[in-house]
Amino acid sequence: MIEITIFILAVFQSIFGVGLLVLGTPILLLLDFEFFKILNILLPCSMAVSLMQINKIKNYKIIETKIIFISLPCIILGLTTLILFQEHINFKLLIGFMILISFIIKSYFRKKFEILILEKKKYILPGAAFFHGLTNTGGTIISLIFQTLRKNKFEIQSNIAFTYFFFSLVQYSIISLYFNQIFFDKTNIIYVLISLFAYFLGANLLYKISNNKFIEILNILIIFTSLYLIISGLSYL
């Protein structure tokens, strides 16, 4: 089941720039995986796919490198908050509601939020980074940020991939330090290889999807996973 999930989501990430974390985290939570185990499974896979996408970038001037690197300390802050309060967190409810709130902002307050992004982008992405460090599902807001800053689907995907790679690298490093070991074994290698295989299958599909369809499919996936996660989380109350 994990292998199939990783394969499908890696195909999506190879197309949309997000998928393994924003969708994989809630899906594995629904399969009753422990949250840090989920990070151990998904972060290397996400980094592998993102790195392949970064490798295809021909002009790095399209990347919002300054605000991305400024945001990295906020990943640490969010992840530290998570580690300190993990025993008191209902991860299914937290992540489900946060994804849903992100989607509502994206769908119904989009114009106001886009104006806010354009005016305060140096604050919005660090905020998204904190949220991502706390929940591993900041992809919704991150995708909206770059849909606002960049209108071409290739530039959107490139910025998301660049952001995801460095965010995931920081997350994985902090988790390894916290548990005092590198959580990378033969199983992780298999998952990464599956992700890379999926990347090569999905990468060319980006050229066949319009900008509007690109965004529409991503939104549908996000809303369904968040609602299902909330329903599941409520059952534990």
N, C-alpha and C positions, 0 to 999 in steps of 0.2 A: 504493500500500500504506500509506504514512504517513497519507494523508488518511482512508482507511477506518478505520485503527487509532485515530486521533484522534477521529473521529466516534463510534465505538462506545464508546470509553472516556469520552468527554465525556458521553454519555448515562448511563453508569454513575455518573459523578461527580455528575451532576445529581440522581441518585436517592440514592446512598449517601454523598456527601460526599467520597469518595476514588475513585480509578480512574486518572486520567491519569498520576499519578506512581508509585503503588505497583504498578500493572500495566503502564503504558506504559514505564517504565524497563526492566524485564526483557524486555519484548517487543521493544523497539528494540535492546537489547543482542543479542538472539538474531538480529536482522536485521543484526548487525555494524556498528551505528552507534557512533562514538566517544562516550565518556561525556559530555564537555562539549557535544558537538553535541546529544545527547539533552536535556540541561538547557536548551539554547537553544531547542529545539523545544517542550518540554513545559511549562516554567515559565510562559510567557505565557498558554498555553491554560488551565492550571490556575488562574492568577490570575483570568482572565476569568470562568470558571465559578463560582469561589468568590465573586467579587465580586457576581455576580448572586444567589447564594444569601444572601449577607450582606444585600443590599438588601431581601430579603423578611422579615428578622428584625423582629418588631414589639416585642419586649421584650428589650433587651440585658442585662437582669439575669440571664437564663439563661446568659449567656456567662461562662466562667471567664477573664475578661480579665487578672486579676492574674498567674496562673501562666503564661498564654500569653505575655505581654510579658516576664516574667522569663526565659522560655526562649529568647528571641531571641538573646542572646549565645552560647548553646550551638550554635545553627545556624552562627554564624560560626566557632566553634572546630572543629566537625565539617568544615565546608567547607575551612577552612585546612589541616587534617590531610590531607584528600583532595588538595588542590593540591600539598602538599609531597611526598606519597608516591605520586602518581598513576602514575609510571613502574614502580612495583614492585607494583601491585595487579592481580590477576585479578578484574575487576569482576563477571564472571558468577558465579564461585564465591563471592566476598564477598557479593554481594547475594542470590544464591540461598540461601546458608546462613543469612544474617541474617533473611531473610523466613521461612525454615523454622523457625528457632529461635523467632522471634516467634510463629509459628502454634502451635508445641508449647506454649509458655508459655500462650498463649491457650486452647488446647484441654484440656491435661492438668494445668496448674497454675493454672487460672483463678481458683479460689476464693482460693488463697494470694496470687496476684498482685493480685486485687481488694482484698483486705484491705490489701496493701502500698500500693496506689494510694490507698485511702481514708485511710490513716495517713500516707503520705509523698508525697502528690500534688505538693507543691511541689518534690520532687526527681525524681519519676518523669517528668514531662513534660519538664523540662530534659534528662534522659537520653535521652528519645525524640527531642528536638530535635537533640542531638549525633549520634545515629544517623541521623537524617534528613539532616542536613547532609553526613554522610559517604557515604551511599548513595542518597539521594533516595527511599527506600522506607520511611520511618517510618510510613506510613499504617496498617500492621497494629497497631502498638503504640498509635498515636494513637487509632485507632478503639476499641481495647479500653479505653483510659483513659476515653473519654467514654461508652462503653457502661456503664462502672461508675459514673461520676459522675452520669450522666443516663440515665433509663430510657425516656423518650419519644423515639420515632424522630426527631421534628422537632427536639427539643433536641439530640440526638446529632448530627444532620446539621449544625445551625447551628454548634455548637462546632467540629466538624471543619472546616467551611468557613472559619470565622473564623481558626482556627489555620493552615490550609493557605495562606490568602491571605497572611498576614504572614510565614510561614516562606518561601514562594516569593518574596515581595518582597525579603526579605533575601538569599536565595540569588542571585537575579538581579542584585541590586545589587553583591554581592561579585564575582560572575563578570565583570560589566561592568568593574569597577575593575581586576580582575586582568588582563584582556585589553586594558584601556585603550580600550574602545569599547563602545557599546551594540549588542548583537547582535539588532537588530530590523529586518527588511527586508520586502519585499513578500511573501515566502514566509511569514514569521511572521504577517503580517496575514491571509493566507488561512487559515492554521491556526486563528487566533483566531476568525475569522468562522465557520469550520466548528464550532468548539467552542460558540460562542454559539447557532448554529442547533440543534445537538444538545441544548443545555441546554433550549431552549424545547420540544423534543419530549419530553425525558425528565422535566422538572420535575413534571408532573402525575401521573406514574406512581408517585411516592412515596405518594400518597394511596391507591393501590390495593394496596399491599404491606404485609403485617402486620409487626410488629416482629420476630417470630421468622424469618419468611421473609427479611426485610431482612438480618439478620445471617447467616443460613445461606448465601445466595447469595454474599455477600461473602467468607465463609470458603472456599468451594469455589474461587472464582477465585484466591484468594491461594495456596492449596496447590498447585494445578496449575502456576501460573507459576513458583513457587519450585523445584519438582522438575525441571521442564523446563530451567530455567536452570542448575541444578547439573549435570545430565547434559551439557549443552552445554559448561559450563566445564571439566569433567573431561576432555573430549576434546582440550583444548588443552594438557594437562599432558604 
